[in-house]
């Protein structure tokens, strides 16, 4: 995963992967990673429900389980309206 992605781009990617049921296992990841931050942001902002995200504060590794995660109406709207290519000017 590239570290130069914007948080919103990574959230878009995670929400897309959740709709496609790509998360099949619990993952142990670095809480400072973009994947962790985006998953936590999506959960905190109410874009997803049924996610199990361990508090990563002060830890080198935290578990993230998105196997049962589903998008809320707010998450679906984010997917419908956010266009990463348009935000970057990559048309």
N, C-alpha and C positions, 0 to 999 in steps of 0.2 A: 504494500500500500504506500503510495507516495505521500510524503509529509507536507507537500506544498498544496494539497487540496484544501479548499475552504471547508469549514465545518458544515455549511449548508449542503455542499456537494456530497460530503460523506453521509450526511443524514439522508439525502435523496437516495444514495446508493443502498444504504441499509434498509430503508423503507421498501425500496424496489425488491431487494433480496427477501425481505419478510413476506411480501405478497407472493413471491415465487417459491416460498418454503425452502430456501437454501440453507437455513440454519437448522442442522440436525443434531448438534451436540452442544453441550456446555463447553465454553472455552475459558481458559485461564490466560489472561492477557495483562500487559502492563497498563496501569491506570492512566499513564500519561500518553498512551497511544491514541491516535485519531479514532480508531475503531471504538475504544472504550468511551472516549469523550463524546462521540457522536451518538452511541447507543444510550448513554446516560442523558444526554441532551434530549433525544427523542422521547425518552421515558418521562423526564422531568417536564417537558413541554406538553405532554399529553398526546403525542402523535401515535403512541403505541400503548397497549395494555398487555398484561400477562407476561411481561419480561421480568426476569430474575437477575438483577444487577447488584453485585456485592459492592458495598461501600469501599472504594479504593484508597481512601485517605490514609496516608502513612504506610501503604503497602507497596511491595514491589510487583505483586501479582494479585489480580482480583478476578473472580469468575463472572462471566456474562453468559446467560442462558436465554436465547431468543427463540428456542424451539417452539414455544407456545405463544409467542408474541403475535398480536394481530393489530392492524391499523385501526385507529379511531376515525371518526368522521374528519377530525382535524388533520390527522395524518394523511388521509386520502386526499383531502383538499390540497395539502402541501405538495403531494405527488403530482396532482393535476395542474398546479399553477407554477411550480418551480421548474425552470429550465436551466440546467448548469451551463450548457453551451452558450445560451443567450447572455447569461451573467458574465461570462468570460470574454464575450465578443467573438467566439469561435463559430461563426455561422458558415 
